[in-house]
Amino acid sequence: MSQTDPTNLSRVPCTIVTGFLGSGKTTLIRHILENVRGKRLAVIVNEFGDVGIDGEILKGCGIETCPEENVVELANGCICCTVADDFVPALDAILARSPKVDHILIETSGLALPKPLVQAFHWPAIKSRVTVDGVVAVVDGDALASGRVAHDHDALAEQRASDVQLDHDDPIEEVFDDQIACADLVIMTKADLVDAEGQVRARAALDAELPKGVSVVSVAQGRIDPAVLMGLGVGTEDDIENRRTHHDDEADHDHDDFDSFVVEVPEIDDPAAFAARVARAAEEADVLRVKGFLPVAGKPMRLLLQAVGPRVSHQFDRPWGAGPRTGRLVAIGLKGLDRAKVEAILSGAGARSGVSVPA
């Protein structure tokens, strides 16, 4: 459906932002919220894990055109598997807002398949009210340049090398391919971490799966003009059956190849020392992703920590609320992730640095 189709004018456009764990989706959306002009936005965030970290990051923007109540979190499972239970009620709540929302951003979890979500836009309860402005796939350029779809998949690569059949059965690779197959635009993040030769390798990896005519835009720190990915006017739902994916013939898909859990962390003294522990957990316990908030002694602001493999970033986000200053981190890894080992490393038990988290 074209942007000028008169039946499209009364429907609220939705941009679906999909991408693998740690690819930079939340950073990208936060930049959009802080820089879009002339539109009132709402965001639906589909978390993977037990704590709404991504939603909290977006709520902390303090943007008048996207107040906290316009950020809706879906934490009951992958959005492509819970469309009827979670997505439709979330849309109902957003579309009932006053003043009216002009555009909705939907951040899927790293495990979500875009196609079932786009297909839901044909449902009678949805079709007359919203349309898919476009599907934006966010990919980690630094990881692609290293020959991976995400960081720290060395163990997975060894497993694939030992059994050729796993090239077809590996759900991580299939999810990545399916996200690319449904994309109207690809955003390749972390361009500042990749040299010219790495950019060539990353593009070659994308081109192998990229549908014809889909553009790739490279960005650093999520910085992009919102007009590049909003207002595409594609009406993706009308073409989604032509976008072939690995899971077209399956009734559902399996998420059992990942584990996640929450680690509670008491107040810390040294953010850099704790970040070193998080990096160690990635290296020694095969943690793919860590994200959450931490209290720092003597600091009124909460510390936002995010890690993709051993690459850890942290910054002070906003003041703690009236509740307890309790640090909580979501750790995500492949099936069988050793919780006890991760918790021991983060607590400082046996740490090479000898630094421990104070009680």
C-alpha positions in Angstrom: 0.0 0.0 0.0 1.4 3.4 -0.9 1.7 6.3 1.4 -0.8 8.2 -0.6 -3.5 5.6 -0.5 -6.6 7.4 1.1 -7.4 4.3 3.2 -4.0 4.8 4.9 -4.6 8.3 6.1 -6.8 7.4 9.1 -4.6 4.6 10.3 -1.7 5.2 12.7 1.6 4.2 11.2 3.7 1.6 13.1 7.5 1.1 12.7 8.6 -2.4 13.7 12.2 -2.3 14.9 13.6 -5.8 15.0 17.1 -7.1 15.6 19.3 -9.5 17.4 20.2 -9.3 21.1 22.5 -6.4 21.7 22.3 -5.0 18.2 21.4 -1.5 19.5 17.6 -1.3 19.0 16.9 0.5 22.3 19.7 3.0 21.7 18.3 3.7 18.3 14.8 4.2 19.5 15.9 6.5 22.3 17.7 8.7 19.8 14.6 8.9 17.7 12.5 9.9 20.7 15.0 12.6 21.6 15.2 14.0 18.1 11.9 13.6 16.3 10.0 16.8 15.9 6.3 17.4 15.3 5.0 13.9 16.1 3.5 12.5 19.3 5.0 9.0 19.7 4.2 5.8 21.6 6.5 2.8 22.1 5.7 -0.9 22.6 8.7 -2.7 24.1 8.9 -6.5 24.0 11.4 -7.5 26.7 13.4 -10.8 26.9 13.9 -11.4 30.6 12.2 -10.8 33.8 13.0 -7.1 34.3 11.8 -4.3 32.0 15.2 -2.7 31.4 14.6 -1.5 27.9 11.3 0.1 28.9 12.9 1.8 31.8 15.7 3.2 29.5 13.0 4.7 27.2 10.9 6.0 30.0 13.9 7.8 31.3 14.1 10.1 28.2 11.8 12.7 29.6 10.4 13.5 26.2 7.2 15.6 26.3 6.0 14.1 23.0 6.4 10.5 24.3 5.5 10.6 28.0 6.1 7.6 30.3 2.5 6.4 29.9 3.1 6.1 26.2 5.8 3.4 26.7 4.1 0.0 27.0 6.1 -3.0 28.0 5.2 -6.6 27.0 7.2 -8.9 29.2 5.1 -12.1 29.0 7.0 -13.7 26.2 8.1 -13.1 22.6 5.7 -10.7 20.9 5.4 -13.0 17.8 4.0 -15.7 20.0 1.7 -13.6 22.1 0.1 -11.3 19.6 -3.5 -11.9 20.6 -2.8 -11.9 24.4 -0.5 -8.9 24.6 -0.1 -6.9 21.4 -3.7 -6.2 20.7 -4.5 -4.9 24.3 -1.3 -2.8 24.1 -2.5 -1.2 20.9 -6.0 -0.6 22.3 -4.4 1.3 25.3 -2.2 3.4 23.0 -4.9 4.3 20.5 -7.2 5.4 23.3 -4.6 8.0 24.4 -5.5 11.7 24.3 -4.0 13.6 22.6 -3.9 11.1 19.7 -0.6 9.3 19.0 0.9 10.1 15.5 3.3 7.2 15.2 4.0 3.9 17.1 7.4 2.4 17.5 7.5 -1.4 18.2 10.7 -2.8 19.6 10.7 -6.6 19.4 12.8 -8.9 21.5 16.0 -10.3 19.9 14.2 -13.6 19.5 11.1 -12.3 17.8 10.2 -13.2 14.2 8.8 -10.1 12.4 6.6 -12.0 10.0 3.9 -13.3 12.5 3.7 -9.8 14.0 3.3 -8.1 10.6 0.6 -10.7 9.6 -1.4 -9.7 12.7 -2.0 -6.3 11.1 -4.5 -8.1 8.9 -6.7 -9.0 11.9 -10.0 -7.1 12.0 -9.3 -5.7 15.4 -6.1 -4.1 14.1 -6.4 -3.6 10.3 -8.7 -0.6 10.3 -6.7 1.3 12.9 -3.0 0.8 12.2 -0.6 0.0 9.4 3.0 -1.1 9.2 4.9 2.0 8.0 8.0 -0.3 7.7 10.0 -3.0 9.2 13.5 -1.9 10.3 16.1 -4.6 11.0 18.9 -3.5 13.3 22.1 -5.4 12.9 25.4 -5.4 14.7 28.0 -4.2 12.2 30.9 -5.0 14.5 29.7 -8.6 15.0 29.0 -9.1 11.3 32.5 -7.9 10.4 33.8 -10.7 12.7 31.7 -13.3 10.9 28.9 -13.5 13.6 25.4 -12.2 14.0 26.2 -11.3 17.6 29.2 -11.2 19.8 30.6 -14.2 21.8 29.3 -17.0 19.7 32.6 -18.9 19.6 31.1 -22.0 21.2 28.2 -21.9 18.8 30.6 -21.6 15.8 32.6 -24.6 17.0 29.4 -26.6 17.3 28.3 -25.7 13.8 31.8 -26.6 12.4 31.6 -30.1 13.9 28.1 -30.8 12.5 27.3 -29.4 9.1 23.6 -30.2 9.6 23.5 -27.5 12.3 23.8 -24.8 9.6 20.2 -25.5 8.8 18.9 -26.1 12.4 20.7 -23.2 14.2 17.8 -21.0 15.5 20.1 -18.0 16.1 21.1 -17.8 12.4 17.6 -18.6 11.3 16.1 -15.8 13.4 18.6 -13.4 12.1 17.9 -14.4 8.5 14.2 -14.1 9.0 14.5 -10.6 10.4 16.5 -9.6 7.4 14.0 -11.2 5.0 11.2 -9.1 6.4 13.1 -5.8 6.4 12.2 -2.7 4.5 15.3 -1.0 5.8 18.4 -2.3 7.5 20.3 -0.2 10.1 23.9 -1.4 10.7 25.0 -0.1 14.0 28.4 0.4 15.7 30.0 1.8 12.6 32.4 3.6 14.8 33.9 0.2 15.9 34.4 -1.1 12.4 37.2 -0.1 9.9 36.8 0.1 6.2 37.7 -3.5 5.6 35.3 -4.6 8.4 32.5 -2.6 6.7 33.1 -4.5 3.5 32.9 -7.8 5.4 29.7 -6.8 7.2 28.0 -5.7 4.0 29.0 -9.0 2.3 27.4 -10.9 5.1 24.2 -8.8 4.8 24.1 -9.0 1.0 24.0 -12.8 1.1 20.5 -12.5 2.8 19.3 -9.0 1.9 16.1 -8.9 -0.2 16.4 -7.0 -3.5 16.0 -3.2 -3.1 16.4 -3.0 0.6 18.8 -0.3 1.7 21.4 -0.5 4.4 22.3 2.6 6.5 25.4 2.6 8.8 25.1 4.5 12.1 27.1 5.0 15.3 25.6 5.3 18.8 22.1 5.0 17.2 22.4 8.5 15.7 20.2 8.8 12.7 17.7 11.3 11.3 14.3 10.0 12.4 13.0 10.8 8.9 15.2 8.1 7.5 13.2 5.3 9.1 9.8 6.9 9.9 7.4 7.8 7.2 8.4 5.0 4.8 4.7 4.4 4.0 5.4 0.8 2.9 2.3 -0.9 4.3 4.4 -4.0 4.8 1.4 -6.1 5.8 0.2 -6.1 2.2 3.4 -7.7 0.9 4.4 -9.9 3.9 3.4 -13.2 2.2 6.0 -12.6 -0.5 8.8 -12.4 2.1 10.0 -16.0 2.5 11.5 -17.0 5.8 12.8 -20.2 7.4 9.6 -20.6 9.6 6.9 -20.2 6.9 5.9 -23.8 7.2 6.0 -24.0 11.0 3.1 -23.4 13.3 5.4 -21.9 15.9 9.1 -21.6 16.7 11.2 -22.7 19.7 12.9 -20.3 22.0 14.4 -23.0 24.3 17.9 -22.3 22.9 18.3 -19.3 25.3 18.3 -18.9 29.0 17.9 -15.7 31.0 17.7 -14.8 34.7 17.9 -11.8 37.0 20.9 -11.1 39.2 20.3 -8.7 42.2 23.3 -6.6 43.0 23.8 -4.5 46.1 25.4 -1.0 46.0 28.8 -0.9 44.3 31.8 1.4 44.8 33.6 1.3 41.4 31.6 1.1 38.1 34.8 0.3 36.1 35.7 -2.6 38.4 32.2 -4.0 38.1 32.2 -3.6 34.4 35.4 -5.6 34.3 33.5 -8.4 36.1 30.7 -8.3 33.5 33.2 -8.6 30.7 34.8 -11.6 32.6 31.3 -13.2 32.8 31.0 -13.0 29.1 34.5 -14.5 28.5 34.3 -17.3 31.2 30.6 -18.1 31.4 29.5 -17.4 27.8 27.1 -14.6 28.6 25.7 -13.0 25.5 24.0 -10.0 26.9 23.8 -8.1 30.3 21.6 -5.1 30.9 20.2 -3.4 34.0 20.6 -0.7 36.6 23.0 -0.5 39.6 23.3 1.8 42.7 26.7 3.4 43.2 27.8 4.5 46.6 27.5 8.3 47.0 25.7 8.8 43.7 22.0 9.8 43.6 21.8 8.7 40.0 21.3 5.1 38.9 24.0 3.5 36.8 22.7 2.1 33.5 24.9 -0.8 32.4 24.7 -2.6 29.1 27.0 -5.3 27.7 27.2 -7.2 24.5 29.7 -10.0 25.1 32.8 -8.6 26.7 32.1 -5.1 25.5 30.6 -3.2 28.4 29.2 0.4 28.6 27.8 2.3 31.5 26.5 5.7 32.3 24.4 7.5 34.9 20.8 7.5 33.7 18.5 9.3 36.1 17.8 9.7 39.9 16.6 6.7 41.8 12.9 6.8 42.8 11.5 6.6 46.2 11.9 2.8 46.4 14.9 0.8 47.5 18.2 1.3 45.6 18.5 -2.3 44.4 20.6 -3.2 41.5 19.1 -5.7 39.0 20.7 -7.1 35.9 19.3 -9.4 33.3 21.8 -12.0 32.0 21.1 -13.7 28.7 22.9 -16.7 27.2 22.5 -19.9 25.3 20.6 -22.8 26.8 22.5 -24.2 29.8 23.9 -20.8 30.9 25.6 -21.4 34.3 23.7 -19.1 36.7 25.9 -20.0 39.7 29.1 -19.2 37.8 27.7 -15.9 36.5 26.5 -14.8 39.9 29.9 -15.8 41.5 31.8 -13.8 38.9 29.6 -10.7 39.3 29.8 -11.0 43.1 33.6 -10.9 42.9 34.1 -14.4 44.2 37.4 -15.6 43.0 37.8 -12.5 40.8 41.3 -12.0 39.5 41.2 -8.4 40.5 40.3 -9.3 44.1 37.6 -6.6 44.1 34.3 -7.6 45.6 30.9 -6.1 45.6 30.2 -4.5 49.0 27.1 -5.7 50.9 
